[in-house]
Amino acid sequence: MKRRPALRLVLDTNVVLDLLHFGDPAVAPLRRALADGRAACFASAETRAELAHVLGYARFKMGDDEVRRILDEYDALARPCEAAGGALPPLPQCRDADDQKFLELALAARADLLVSKDKALLVLAKKSARLGFRIAAPAGAAALLECA
């Protein structure tokens, strides 16, 4: 039986934290899909830099070893992808300029799905569909992965 190609995912920083730090059960289907090859995750220098910055927040009370562990796990999990040299097609503008990088990465990576809990990204779901990728919360992503 021929296996379907892996779903191409972009995970926003909060979803990565849920996956690699908090162990949130809501993202367990993502973890399983990434582990068994039903999904592949993509990251850019910008999304990794944001993760590194957020991991340094005092409220997380993480030591250097924990930060390094999460970044190493993220680096092993995510395939690097940078925007192509040319101009990107017009993207919807996210109300939160800090989240625009996830839309750009989803387009550059030819992602099937951008997984986010951020309302500023989720409201763009209909607009992103015409660009070839969906935007969904972890629960919606889990439902899509069950079909993969």
C-alpha positions in Angstrom: 0.0 0.0 0.0 1.4 3.4 -1.0 1.9 5.8 1.8 0.7 9.4 1.4 3.3 12.1 1.5 3.8 13.7 4.9 1.6 16.7 5.7 3.9 19.8 5.7 3.4 21.7 8.9 4.4 25.1 10.3 4.0 25.4 14.1 3.8 28.7 15.8 5.8 29.3 18.9 3.0 28.6 21.4 2.3 25.2 19.8 6.1 24.4 19.9 6.1 25.3 23.6 3.0 23.0 24.1 4.8 20.2 22.3 8.3 20.4 23.7 8.0 22.1 27.1 4.5 21.7 28.5 3.6 18.3 27.1 0.0 19.5 26.4 -2.2 16.5 25.5 -3.9 18.7 22.9 -0.8 18.5 20.8 -0.1 14.8 21.3 -1.6 13.9 17.9 0.9 16.4 16.3 3.8 14.7 18.2 2.6 11.2 17.0 2.3 12.4 13.4 5.7 13.9 13.4 7.2 10.8 15.0 5.7 8.4 12.6 6.3 10.4 9.5 2.7 11.4 8.7 3.8 15.0 9.2 6.9 17.1 8.7 7.6 20.4 10.4 9.4 23.4 8.9 11.2 26.3 10.6 13.1 29.4 9.5 15.8 31.3 11.2 13.2 33.8 12.3 10.8 31.3 13.9 13.7 29.6 15.7 15.0 33.0 16.9 11.5 33.8 18.3 11.4 30.5 20.1 14.9 31.1 21.6 13.8 34.6 22.7 10.5 33.3 24.3 12.3 30.5 26.2 14.3 33.2 27.9 11.2 34.8 29.5 11.5 34.9 33.3 8.0 33.4 33.7 9.2 30.1 32.3 12.0 29.9 34.9 14.1 27.7 32.7 17.8 27.1 33.2 20.3 27.1 30.3 20.2 23.3 30.1 16.4 23.2 29.6 16.5 26.0 27.0 19.3 24.1 25.2 17.3 20.8 25.3 14.2 22.4 23.8 16.1 24.2 21.1 18.0 21.0 20.3 14.8 19.0 20.1 13.2 21.7 17.9 16.3 21.7 15.6 16.0 17.9 15.3 12.2 18.1 14.7 12.0 20.9 12.2 13.4 21.0 8.7 15.0 24.3 7.8 13.3 26.4 5.2 14.0 30.0 4.1 12.0 32.2 1.8 13.0 31.9 -1.8 15.1 34.7 -3.3 12.1 36.3 -5.2 9.2 38.2 -3.9 6.5 36.2 -2.2 2.9 36.4 -3.5 0.8 38.8 -1.6 0.0 37.4 1.9 -2.8 38.5 4.2 -1.4 40.9 6.8 -1.6 39.6 10.3 -2.8 42.1 13.0 0.2 41.0 15.0 3.3 41.9 12.9 5.4 39.4 15.0 3.2 36.5 13.5 3.7 37.5 9.9 6.8 35.3 9.8 4.7 32.2 10.2 2.6 33.1 7.2 5.7 33.7 5.2 7.2 30.4 6.3 4.0 28.5 5.5 4.1 29.9 2.0 7.8 29.3 1.5 7.7 25.7 2.8 4.6 25.0 0.7 3.0 23.9 4.0 -0.3 22.2 4.1 -1.1 23.6 7.5 0.0 26.3 9.9 -0.9 25.2 13.4 -1.5 28.1 15.8 -3.6 29.1 18.9 -3.1 32.7 18.1 -6.4 34.5 17.2 -4.5 37.0 15.0 -3.5 34.0 12.8 -6.6 31.9 13.1 -8.8 34.8 11.7 -6.8 34.6 8.5 -7.8 30.9 7.8 -10.1 31.7 4.9 -7.6 34.1 3.3 -4.8 31.6 3.6 -6.7 28.8 1.9 -6.3 30.5 -1.5 -2.5 30.5 -1.0 -2.5 26.7 -0.7 -2.3 26.2 3.1 -4.8 26.1 6.0 -4.5 27.7 9.4 -5.9 25.6 12.2 -5.8 25.3 16.0 -4.2 22.2 17.4 -7.6 20.4 17.7 -8.4 21.1 14.0 -4.9 20.0 13.0 -5.4 16.7 15.0 -8.6 16.1 13.1 -6.8 16.6 9.7 -3.9 14.3 10.9 -6.4 11.5 11.7 -7.3 11.5 8.0 -3.6 11.4 6.9 
